Amino acid sequence: MERSVFEVVKAPLGWSVFADNVKIGGVYDSRGAALEAAVLAASYTVSDGGGVQINVPGAEEEKPRWAIAFDIAAAILPTRSGRERSGSR
């Protein structure tokens, strides 16, 4: 039997669990709650004799990609003072 891969993934409104790239369950409030759901689902695979792998993102990966991109852009792009924005020099 093949190994099933369970992924805990950040969703727009919480956390989701995917098993072999298929969403299972609902949306969970925390990463820990999603992990518990993944472990429960994985336990059925283990009882059937299969292997499992559970992937959970770390704290830095919790941030949505757009938020990370915004932070990077804000750090490297030059800012203008209020005087330059109003057009007077």
PEGI-V40409 format. One record per helix or strand of 3 or more residues. SS is the DSSP state (h for helix, s for strand). FROM is the first residue (numbers start at 1). TO is the last residue. If there is no record, write none. Layout:
ss = [SS:SS]
from = [FROM:FROM]
to = [TO:TO]
This chain:
ss = [s:s:s:h:s:h:h:h]
from = [3:14:22:31:51:60:65:82]
to = [11:19:28:47:56:62:76:86]
